[in-house]
């Protein structure tokens, strides 16, 4: 199956990394990014689309799927934003209480990875509109790896990252952080 991961469009003017507790709407630039994303994806035929339940992802999905009205669509809390601690070393200030949250996030990502494997098969294209840290963490997980074992990639707002997931379990990165559909001043 082929997975198209899209990071939500811009939702705030001054911070790249929003916490799970914050849920701002898209900015005017974010709406332009999502509209350009829709044009970028207009010739793709998706078997299913998923989006995080966070407002910035739902709004990105609504705009990006304008030309895909018949594509089955699901919002899920299993692909909400996650901590960067899944793919970087645990900070010195790490507190044991945060371990429970990390485990909950890992469990949610695992449920979503299993859902993809069981509900979708070879030849299907799946669109996933989510968050940068989630995408960075989920990509290696789909290949049976720990996220800390993988190289990190930049994931800009409204960027497209494409993975082929083979039935053997192999994962092939075909395209990473592509923003060719955005104008230079729109890349955030």
RAGISUL-V392600 format. One record per run of one state. SS is the DSSP state (a for helix, b for strand, c for the rest). FROM is the first residue (numbers start at 1). TO is the last residue. If there is no record, write none. Layout:
# RAGISUL-V392600
ss=(SS | SS)
from=(FROM | FROM)
to=(TO | TO)
This chain:
# RAGISUL-V392600
ss=(c | b | c | a | c | b | c | a | c | b | a | c | a | c | a | c | b | c | a | c | a | c | b | c | b | c | a | c)
from=(1 | 2 | 8 | 28 | 42 | 48 | 53 | 55 | 65 | 73 | 77 | 80 | 84 | 87 | 96 | 120 | 125 | 131 | 132 | 143 | 147 | 150 | 160 | 166 | 171 | 179 | 184 | 187)
to=(1 | 7 | 27 | 41 | 47 | 52 | 54 | 64 | 72 | 76 | 79 | 83 | 86 | 95 | 119 | 124 | 130 | 131 | 142 | 146 | 149 | 159 | 165 | 170 | 178 | 183 | 186 | 188)
